[in-house]
Amino acid sequence: MSSLYRLAHIWVVFLFTFVTAAASEEQPPARTNWRAWAPYRPNLYFGVRLPVPDSLLMGLMWARGDDDDTLRDTCEQDEGMTGYGWTKYDVRTGGTQLIHDPELHLNLQTDFIKSLDGDAWAIRVGGSPRNDAPGIIKTMVAFHLAQARLNAEEGRELKCKEAPEALSADQSAYITCEGELPQLGHFEFWASGRATNKLVGNPVVRQASMPEDEIWKAKSAFVDQVTTGGDSVPNERFGNMQLLQMTFEGPFQVDFIYKPKGSPPVSETVTTLLSLLESQFDDRLRNMFPVSAAFEGESYTKFTASLLSNLLGGLGYFYGDSKIDNTRAPEYSEVDFVFWTKAGQAMSRDEITTTPPTQLLSFTPTRLFFPRGFLWDEGFHLLPIIEWDLDLAVSQILGPEARSKIPEKFQVQYPHYANPPTLSLLLPIILSKVTKASPYLGHPSQYLDSPHKTTDLLSLQKLYPLFDKHYEWFRRTQAGNFSAQYPKPASAMSGEGYRWRGRTPTHTLTSGLDDYPRANPPHPGELHLDALVLKSEVAKHSKQLEDIKRNLDLLHWDPHSAAYCDATISPSEKYERVCHLGYVSLMPFLLGLLEPEHPHLPVVLDLLSDPNKLWSPHGLCSLSLADEFYGKGEDYWRGVVWMNMNVLAVQQLHALAVADSPSQDRAARIGAELRRHVVHTVYDGWATTGFVWEQYSGKTGEGKGSRAFTGWTACIVLLTGLEFPGFEAEKATRLVRQPLSLVSQLL
Ligand SMILES: *[C@@H]1O[C@H](CO)[C@@H](O)[C@H](O)[C@H]1NC(C)=O
């Protein structure tokens, strides 16, 4: 059989798989598709892998045709990109990403689709010169495939060869590969391109033999191969990394396709399937995240699609060992004065253990600086995901919650440190979906479609014990000290008061609010408001919740400042509140601990809506303008606007606005205005810079910190559909005023 015939055959076979997938959209998926191939390497502009330890690691690189110094691989801040990310993406099916690379005068589009069973996939890479390109540009594209645990003796090898041949009137094959891995069996992979592509020279296969722990270093492997003039004879290759390289002049379109060897036959085009995916995505999005009158317009629809898609596209799979300090040194009990100095000395003894490798499938805050899992962020990530794909959200909870104490790679972890248990924010939402108290419009869910599965999920085997374990662990490790030595207000209930471990005079990293001002110096008798309130989310017994609510007012309400505050023990051995007004003061409200009739609620609303304190035209500031530490030091949680907290605030105000409460009208007015401020701030930043940001300036609304931050900033999608009764008049006039300069390029 000629290789030409064989190629035509596999092309056809591959397409059949997708047609089947599209046609049976009505059927529940054969299996949970996030366990299949996906772009689970979010730190790369485009990288694909299976969520299993030993597999193929693949990805796309590109460069200016004759300049390897411009090679793009991992998402970087300094490559002058004016935006990159998914315009539409769903973990179950695939999607489209746009990359704007002005330095290379190039716009790239990467379309990823996969079969229903997830066994086969394709990525189509389209390159087009930007308008400002100086004449005809050349672009080099390199796709890399690295095979973990290559075992040459057993014949498990990956072989690629150049095969420039016409496949059909409008498609040419460039390179074909075959391989075998225990998890994958026999598979085929090939690169082909549009017949109208202008190839410069012939496609080339380069191979590299990388050490096992460096097979992710595609860029350096490529550069080594090129600079050492690595051999590129057009013949069969052997090695654990293959680099498929081709250079084009002008616009081009190239497909990279993977499928198991010997799948069934048939007749459609990737193009048709892509447009089908697109329209399905749009319908779903309109259904699940409708926009209220205030944000009508195509630009807002695209904005919402981009936020959600990039949140989904940030899902990554990680596998590796971890560094842990398991010494349980006495200093770690943090009971002494200057406990942080002593703990620091214990840490510097550096008795670090390496754990066996573990797996983690987790959303990531940003593909740029933090392409790894964060427990504190993950609870927020899952708020929109629950609406879109309940089963995906549940799989995340059953996963990371159980592993919450399992550390990240290369980061020493201490078992006595806890993060805010934000995953517990999700339990009430899941319950409301399961009991149909709130509608679920997302992907078909096995938990909602089968009463048996519902019971199973909520049963003693699944969710409950995980939350319970986390709850008890938090309660034990972050307990406040109620011994008689540290005075407390009379009639406070002993036990329900908490303290973040791992403090220093300047930082409380464990709280998630790193540099938010606290008592200084730290004191072993202090109590942190947010630790108490966050714990209430998982209070399993009504008695404990009652005690928490009681202690909230007894231990943490400061009549003098008229605010909820941290507390410590003063030099004269008195119980003393430490008030730095900001997000911490708002926590009881943000997490729903204040009943609509609570006597302090009006004062909390005063604090929140006071332009001299937390209120700004761009959202609620993390620290009061009037605080001595506002904008000081690293200025991370000392004033700038964070969207996760603002989303909670708008949701609580909305809940008050639709409840029959004394604060109803006021909450509706403040809520509608705050919602407008935060949605416009994130939208404007996206429209002018091409990115959403980690934080925003309360003064100018300018994006700050890391860009491409579609972790919890994406929670904004939960707000655009809210209706504020009596405030429909606030139409988004800004939409018309916004020049949309970059947006029009982006879309
Ligand atoms: C509370 O503080 C006292 C006095 O420093 C100390 O002896 C005790 O061990 C502490 N208890 C806990 C649970 O940290």
Ligand as a Chemical Component Dictionary entry (heavy atoms), coordinates in Angstrom:
data_LIG
# 
_chem_comp.id                   LIG 
_chem_comp.type                 NON-POLYMER 
_chem_comp.pdbx_formal_charge   0 
_chem_comp.three_letter_code    LIG 
# 
loop_
_chem_comp_atom.comp_id 
_chem_comp_atom.atom_id 
_chem_comp_atom.alt_atom_id 
_chem_comp_atom.type_symbol 
_chem_comp_atom.charge 
_chem_comp_atom.model_Cartn_x 
_chem_comp_atom.model_Cartn_y 
_chem_comp_atom.model_Cartn_z 
_chem_comp_atom.pdbx_ordinal 
LIG C1 C1 C 0 -2.105 28.608 74.917 1  
LIG O1 O1 O 0 -1.192 29.450 75.514 2  
LIG C2 C2 C 0 -0.582 28.942 76.688 3  
LIG C3 C3 C 0 0.252  30.047 77.284 4  
LIG O2 O2 O 0 1.278  30.426 76.417 5  
LIG C4 C4 C 0 0.228  27.714 76.340 6  
LIG O3 O3 O 0 0.807  27.160 77.476 7  
LIG C5 C5 C 0 -0.680 26.693 75.662 8  
LIG O4 O4 O 0 0.080  25.593 75.210 9  
LIG C6 C6 C 0 -1.415 27.313 74.519 10 
LIG N1 N1 N 0 -2.383 26.389 73.991 11 
LIG C7 C7 C 0 -2.494 26.117 72.715 12 
LIG C8 C8 C 0 -3.534 25.125 72.342 13 
LIG O5 O5 O 0 -1.797 26.649 71.859 14 
# 
loop_
_chem_comp_bond.comp_id 
_chem_comp_bond.atom_id_1 
_chem_comp_bond.atom_id_2 
_chem_comp_bond.value_order 
_chem_comp_bond.pdbx_ordinal 
LIG C1 O1 SING 1  
LIG C1 C6 SING 2  
LIG O1 C2 SING 3  
LIG C2 C3 SING 4  
LIG C2 C4 SING 5  
LIG C3 O2 SING 6  
LIG C4 O3 SING 7  
LIG C4 C5 SING 8  
LIG C5 O4 SING 9  
LIG C5 C6 SING 10 
LIG C6 N1 SING 11 
LIG N1 C7 SING 12 
LIG C7 C8 SING 13 
LIG C7 O5 DOUB 14 
# 
